[in-house]
Amino acid sequence: MSKYISYERSGVSIDAGDQSLKQIHLAVASTFGPRVMESRNGFAGLFRLDYDEKLFKRNYKSPVLVACTDGVGSKVQLAGKIKKFDTVGIDLVAMNVNDMLVQGAEPLFFLDYLAVHKLEPKIIAELVKGVAAGCREADCALIGGETAEMPDTYTKGDFDMAGFTVGVVERKKIITGRNIRKGDVILGLASSGLHSNGYSLVRNICFKRTSLKMTDVLDELDGAVLGDVLLEPTRIYVRPIVKLLGQYKVKQVVHGMAHITGGGLPGNIVRVLPNDCNAVIKKSSWPKHKVFTFLQNAGPVEEEEMFRVFNMGIGFVLIVSEDFANSIAKKLTRFGERVYTIGRITTGAGKVVLK
């Protein structure tokens, strides 16, 4: 054995990193549009606000850049359990672009950060392919990223991921919630399941209190495999919402929006409410995904706690003018969303009331 120490003998492989880059190149390139500029040196990504100067002037008279950063949380641990790495990248994109969407912004580009115990090119490729799939669904470009091999920080098999996205919105069309008023209708868009929040509680219920396995088939979930249900990717709402907002170029009929993440409906809708309004939500106005009933019964978990932790079947909320509520719901349905009228805005004190 050589007396000389090296980076690889210290636990970090440069060659594995180079192999990973080769494997992810096509996935990354699949997200590029005409506004992504070629960058030969590879130290940073380049993106034009628009690829045609005249088109740029017509689209954005006063463009405002919007930025978000987020992670996937402990959902990555479940992916590691069954070595299914192709979906959590979609979650990563969704958690960022859905937040940005709340302001009425369209996402432009995305960057990711992966941290691992050991660089395994095939796993990195699967993770990045998931990120690229999410970016394609969100119509944004994956223009850069970083993979860090840290054997002294992460234990064998562990990894984490974070993302950062930048978007744009016309200054006059920024949605803040300030136009919300009494009589507005609250529309809820169905979630695909748990999305990416509450997984510490999920893991406690499923693997500590009930000793289930990710491969278990459960009657309570209509015969679905537990791991498939828990790893169902977060729904990305970009295309239908951007398309909807583009159809109301003069009137701002969408007064407020909320991405339903940690804190559930009460913790997220309250963030856009004016101080003189309440949001009254009727809990029976939409069908609940069976995963929530299963978790509540298996815990057991009090209903109030369920609504504080999980989205409970509603992943995104729009607060809209009463006069346009039906037409907006019909448009979103045509765009592929399951839309429910879940409540109303009343006079109040900036609170969310669940009934």
C-alpha positions in Angstrom: 0.0 0.0 0.0 1.3 3.5 -0.9 2.5 5.6 1.9 0.8 8.6 0.2 -2.6 9.7 1.2 -5.1 10.8 -1.4 -8.6 12.4 -1.7 -10.1 9.1 -2.7 -8.5 7.3 0.2 -10.1 10.0 2.4 -13.5 9.0 1.1 -14.1 11.3 -1.9 -13.8 10.1 -5.5 -13.2 12.7 -8.2 -13.6 10.0 -10.9 -17.0 9.0 -9.6 -18.0 12.7 -9.8 -16.9 12.9 -13.5 -18.9 9.7 -14.3 -22.0 11.2 -12.7 -21.7 14.3 -14.8 -21.6 12.2 -18.0 -24.7 10.3 -17.0 -26.8 13.3 -16.2 -25.9 15.4 -19.2 -28.9 14.4 -21.4 -31.4 14.7 -18.6 -30.2 18.2 -17.9 -30.2 19.2 -21.6 -33.8 18.0 -22.0 -35.0 20.9 -19.9 -33.3 23.6 -22.0 -35.3 26.1 -24.0 -34.2 28.9 -26.3 -33.5 31.2 -23.4 -30.7 29.0 -22.0 -27.4 30.2 -23.3 -24.4 28.0 -24.0 -21.8 28.1 -21.2 -18.6 26.4 -22.3 -16.7 26.8 -19.0 -19.4 25.1 -16.9 -18.9 27.2 -13.8 -22.3 28.8 -14.0 -25.5 28.7 -16.0 -26.6 31.5 -18.3 -30.3 32.4 -18.9 -31.8 35.3 -20.9 -35.1 36.8 -19.6 -36.2 36.4 -23.2 -34.7 35.2 -26.4 -36.1 38.0 -28.6 -35.7 41.7 -27.6 -39.0 42.8 -29.0 -40.8 39.9 -27.4 -39.2 40.7 -24.1 -40.5 44.3 -24.2 -44.0 43.1 -25.0 -44.1 40.4 -22.3 -42.6 42.3 -19.4 -42.8 46.1 -19.1 -41.6 46.0 -15.5 -40.3 42.4 -14.8 -39.7 41.4 -11.1 -37.5 38.4 -10.4 -38.9 35.9 -7.8 -36.7 33.4 -6.0 -37.4 30.3 -3.8 -35.3 27.7 -2.1 -36.5 24.5 -0.4 -35.7 20.8 0.2 -37.6 17.5 0.3 -37.2 16.8 4.0 -37.1 13.3 5.5 -39.0 11.9 2.5 -35.5 11.2 1.1 -35.0 8.6 3.8 -37.9 6.6 2.5 -36.5 6.7 -1.0 -33.2 5.4 0.4 -35.1 2.5 2.2 -36.3 0.9 -1.1 -33.6 2.4 -3.4 -36.2 4.3 -5.5 -34.5 7.5 -6.5 -36.4 8.7 -9.5 -39.3 10.6 -7.8 -37.9 12.7 -5.0 -36.3 15.0 -7.6 -39.8 15.8 -8.8 -40.7 16.7 -5.2 -37.7 19.0 -5.0 -38.8 21.0 -8.0 -42.4 21.0 -6.9 -41.7 22.4 -3.5 -39.9 25.4 -5.0 -42.0 26.2 -8.1 -45.3 25.8 -6.4 -44.2 28.4 -3.8 -43.2 30.8 -6.5 -46.5 30.3 -8.2 -48.3 31.9 -5.2 -46.9 35.3 -6.3 -48.2 34.8 -9.8 -44.7 34.2 -11.2 -43.6 31.7 -13.9 -40.5 29.7 -13.0 -37.5 30.3 -15.4 -34.7 28.1 -14.2 -33.7 25.7 -11.4 -30.5 24.6 -9.6 -30.1 21.6 -7.4 -27.7 20.5 -4.6 -27.2 16.9 -3.7 -25.2 15.8 -0.7 -24.3 12.1 -0.3 -22.2 9.7 1.8 -20.6 8.2 -1.3 -20.9 9.1 -4.9 -22.6 6.3 -6.8 -23.1 7.6 -10.4 -26.2 5.5 -11.1 -28.0 6.8 -8.1 -27.0 10.4 -8.8 -28.2 9.9 -12.4 -31.6 8.7 -11.1 -31.9 11.7 -8.7 -31.1 14.2 -11.3 -33.4 12.6 -13.9 -36.2 13.1 -11.4 -35.2 16.8 -11.0 -35.1 17.1 -14.8 -38.6 15.5 -15.1 -39.9 18.0 -12.6 -38.3 20.9 -14.5 -39.9 19.8 -17.7 -43.3 19.6 -16.1 -42.8 23.1 -14.6 -41.5 24.5 -17.9 -38.2 25.6 -16.3 -34.6 24.9 -17.2 -32.2 23.0 -15.0 -29.1 25.1 -15.7 -26.8 24.0 -12.9 -26.2 22.0 -9.8 -23.7 20.6 -7.3 -23.0 17.2 -5.9 -21.1 16.9 -2.7 -19.5 13.7 -1.4 -19.2 13.9 2.4 -18.5 10.6 4.0 -17.8 12.2 7.4 -21.1 14.1 7.4 -23.6 11.5 6.1 -23.8 7.8 7.1 -23.8 5.0 4.5 -26.8 5.2 2.3 -27.9 8.7 3.5 -28.3 11.7 1.2 -30.0 15.0 1.1 -31.1 17.4 -1.6 -32.0 21.1 -1.9 -33.1 23.3 -4.7 -33.2 26.9 -5.8 -35.4 28.5 -8.5 -35.8 31.9 -10.1 -38.9 33.1 -11.9 -40.4 36.3 -13.2 -43.7 38.2 -12.9 -44.9 41.6 -14.2 -44.8 44.1 -11.4 -48.5 45.1 -11.8 -49.5 41.4 -11.7 -47.8 40.3 -8.5 -50.4 38.5 -6.3 -50.0 39.3 -2.6 -53.5 38.7 -1.1 -54.1 42.4 -0.6 -57.2 42.3 -2.9 -58.9 39.5 -0.9 -62.3 40.7 0.3 -65.5 39.4 1.8 -67.4 37.1 -0.5 -64.4 35.7 -2.4 -64.6 32.0 -3.1 -61.8 29.6 -2.0 -61.0 26.9 -4.6 -58.9 23.9 -3.7 -56.8 21.9 -6.2 -56.4 18.2 -5.3 -53.1 17.0 -4.1 -51.5 13.7 -5.2 -51.3 12.5 -1.6 -48.8 13.5 1.1 -46.6 15.6 -1.1 -43.4 16.4 0.9 -44.5 17.4 4.4 -45.1 15.6 7.6 -42.8 12.7 7.0 -41.3 12.6 10.5 -44.8 11.8 11.7 -45.4 9.4 8.8 -42.3 7.5 9.6 -43.2 7.4 13.3 -46.6 5.9 12.6 -45.6 3.5 9.8 -42.3 2.1 11.0 -42.2 2.7 14.8 -45.7 2.4 16.1 -47.0 -0.1 13.5 -43.8 -1.8 12.3 -44.8 -1.8 8.7 -42.5 -2.2 5.7 -42.3 -0.1 2.6 -43.2 -3.2 0.6 -46.4 -4.0 2.5 -49.6 -4.1 0.5 -52.4 -2.5 2.6 -56.2 -3.0 2.2 -56.6 0.4 3.9 -54.9 1.9 0.8 -57.0 -0.1 -1.7 -54.3 -2.8 -2.1 -51.6 -0.3 -2.9 -47.9 -0.8 -1.8 -47.2 1.4 1.1 -43.9 2.6 -0.4 -45.5 3.6 -3.7 -48.1 5.7 -1.8 -45.5 7.4 0.5 -43.2 8.2 -2.4 -45.9 9.5 -4.8 -44.4 12.8 -6.1 -45.7 16.2 -5.2 -48.1 17.6 -7.8 -46.7 20.5 -9.8 -49.4 23.2 -10.5 -47.3 25.5 -12.7 -48.9 24.9 -16.2 -52.6 25.2 -15.2 -52.0 28.3 -13.0 -49.8 30.1 -15.4 -52.2 29.4 -18.2 -55.1 30.6 -16.1 -53.4 33.8 -15.1 -52.5 34.5 -18.8 -56.2 34.4 -19.7 -57.0 37.4 -17.4 -54.7 40.1 -18.8 -56.6 43.1 -17.6 -58.7 42.1 -14.5 -56.9 40.5 -11.6 -59.6 38.0 -10.6 -57.3 35.8 -8.6 -56.9 37.7 -5.4 -54.7 35.3 -3.5 -53.1 31.8 -3.6 -51.4 29.4 -1.2 -49.3 26.3 -1.6 -50.4 23.9 1.1 -47.2 22.6 2.6 -46.1 22.2 6.3 -48.8 23.8 8.5 -51.6 22.5 6.3 -54.6 24.6 5.2 -54.7 26.7 8.4 -50.9 27.5 8.4 -50.6 28.5 4.8 -53.9 30.3 3.8 -53.4 32.6 6.8 -50.2 33.9 5.2 -52.1 35.7 2.5 -55.2 36.8 4.4 -55.8 40.5 5.1 -56.2 41.4 8.8 -59.9 42.1 8.4 -60.8 38.8 6.7 -61.3 35.2 7.7 -61.1 32.1 5.5 -63.9 29.7 6.4 -63.1 26.2 5.1 -65.7 23.4 4.9 -63.8 20.2 5.7 -66.4 18.0 4.0 -66.3 19.8 0.7 -63.6 17.5 -0.9 -62.8 13.8 -0.9 -59.9 12.8 1.3 -57.1 10.6 0.0 -57.1 7.3 1.8 -53.6 7.8 3.0 -54.8 10.5 5.5 -57.5 8.3 6.9 -55.0 5.4 7.3 -52.5 7.6 9.1 -55.1 9.2 11.4 -56.4 5.8 12.4 -53.0 4.0 12.7 -51.5 6.8 14.8 -54.0 7.5 16.2 -53.7 11.2 15.4 -56.3 13.9 16.4 -58.0 15.6 13.5 -56.8 19.0 14.4 -53.2 17.7 14.3 -53.8 16.1 10.9 -55.0 19.4 9.5 -51.9 21.2 11.0 -49.4 18.8 9.6 -50.8 17.5 6.2 -52.4 19.0 3.2 -55.4 16.6 3.7 -56.0 16.3 0.0 -55.7 19.9 -1.1 -52.3 20.9 -2.5 -52.9 24.4 -3.8 -55.6 27.1 -3.0 -56.9 30.0 -5.1 -59.0 32.8 -3.5 -60.9 34.3 -6.4 -63.6 36.9 -7.1 -67.1 35.4 -6.6 -68.2 36.6 -10.0 -65.5 34.6 -11.7 -65.3 31.5 -9.5 -67.3 29.2 -11.7 -65.5 30.1 -14.9 -62.1 29.7 -13.1 -63.1 26.3 -11.8 -64.2 25.2 -15.2 -61.0 26.4 -16.8 -58.8 24.6 -14.3 -60.8 21.5 -14.7 -60.2 21.7 -18.5 -56.5 22.1 -17.7 -56.5 18.8 -15.9 -57.0 19.7 -12.3 -59.5 18.3 -9.8 -61.1 21.5 -8.4 -63.3 21.9 -5.3 -65.1 24.9 -3.8 -63.8 24.5 -0.3 -64.8 27.8 1.4 -65.5 31.5 1.5 -63.9 34.7 2.7 -65.9 36.4 5.5 -65.3 39.5 7.7 -62.9 38.5 10.5 -59.5 38.9 12.0 -57.0 37.2 9.6 -57.9 33.7 10.7 -58.6 30.3 9.0 -61.7 28.6 10.4 -62.2 24.9 9.8 -65.9 23.8 10.0 
